[in-house]
């Protein structure tokens, strides 16, 4: 009996070691083709994000291929409108920001000087080092700053064509993913033993539902938040409302502290237009973030990931530390994925270990 137990244990050890080696080999191979991996990941995220919309159209008796065609047509129309209107306006605002950087720095210096004078008047005993509030750079530094910002704006514009190529390729690939989802799921299930394939299919469907709900919901909520912030900021006279709206879309998709960073950026951008503009824009961003958190997220996303608040915080910080911005954006669904895999694979094994002796098993 002891020999049988040892044989079973050794087989399990070899099996686990084999899985680890395969995973390590796959990661090594992926490191050799980062652009291809990035393209497939972008296509997969597009497919995951579009899947819930396709399913909703199917629930309204629209054939799957027609539903995919409708959703992608709308997506392409939005992309074209963005390229025709949003991108040029954004580049104009970035260029204007770079061109007017010296005057903005001068205004900021005036604010700091007023603040220093107020501190010295109210607290005469306070020892403030000389030039501590002097942030005004030299003329050469200002010129270098403006040149660098303009060069960055030009570089962004120059990379548009490459980004369009990647986006077009990802769209085509995502269409392939959606139209062949059944074959992809069956290929995934075929990697498991016959008796486990039904569970593998259920796992595949649950993962697809998880990522689809999270990605599509996050895109919708972030876009609504950014659009409202841009429109209201424009209504109060903020010059860089469109740029702030784009920053808000990206920032809101980063949980916990994304909007805090966006509000700091907004403070810097608003400062040249006076205190009134600062207060209005800060109030708009703070209020819209609360509306999105308490109304839009529950309505649109619900409990799509099923991760506790502590788990969310850990996933965001750990993902950001390990992988930077992609880790911040995908830390929460990655944590939800780990939770699903734990429930499917680790929990049954723990039950067998704990219930085995009670049932008289070796």
C-alpha positions, 0 to 999 in steps of 0.5 A: 500500500505504501509503495502504491501511495509513493508511486501516486505521489511521484506521478503527481510530482512529475506531472506538476513539474511538467506543467511548470516547465511547459509554462516557463517554456511558453513564457520564454517563447512569448518574450521572443515575440512581444509585438505578436503577443501584444497584437493577439492580446489586444485582439482578445481584449477587443473580442472580450469587450464586444462579446457581451454586446453580441450576446445581447443582440442574439438575445433579441433574435439577431443571428450571431454573424449579423450581430458581430457585423453590426457591432463592428460596423458601429465600432469602425464608425466611432474609430473613423469619427475619432480619427477625423475629429478627436485626434486633430483637436487633441494634437492642437490642444497639446501643441497649444499647451507646449507653445504657451508653456512659458506663460503658464510657468510664469503664472505658476511662479506668480501663484507660488510667490503670492503663497510665499508672501502670505506665509511670511506675513501670517507666520513671520517666525517661519524660516522659509529657505530662499528661492524655495518657491522659485520654479521659473526655469531659465530661458534656455530651459523653457526653450528646451521644454517647449521644443521637447513637448512639440517633438513629443506631439509630433512623435505622437502624430507620426505614430498614428499610422503605425497605431492604425495598422495595429488597430486594423490588424487587431480588429480583423483578428478579433473578428476571427476570435468571435466567429470561431469562439466555439472552435477555440473553446473546443480546442481549449477543452481538448487539452483536458482528459475526456472526463474533464472536458465538460468542466473545461468548457464550463470554465472557458465560458465563465472566463469569457463572461468574466473578462467580457463583462469587466472590459465592456463595462469598464470601457462604457463607464470610463467613456461616459465619465470622460465625456461628461467631464470634457463637456462640463469643463468646456462649458465652464470655459476650460481651454483643454477640456478635450485633453482632460476628457481623454485623461479622465477616460484612461484614469478612471479605468485605473482603480483606486488612485487613477482619478486622483492622478487625473485631478492633480493633472487637471489642477496643473492645467487649470492653474493658468486660467485662475482659481475659479477654473480650478475650483469648477473643474475639480468639483466636476471631476470629483462629482462625476467620479462619485456618480460613476462609482455609486450609480454607473458602476453598479448599474452597468458592471454590477459585481462582474468580478466578485473580488472583495475590496481588500482583494481589489486593492491588493490586485491593483497595487501588486499588478502596478508594481509587477507590470506597470500600467497594464498591471494597474488596468488588468489587476482586478480581472486577473485576481478574479481569474485566479479566484476562478481557477482556485475554485475549479482546481485547488478547492476540489483538491483540498476537499479530497485531502480533508475528506479522504481520511474521514471517508476511510480513503488512503 
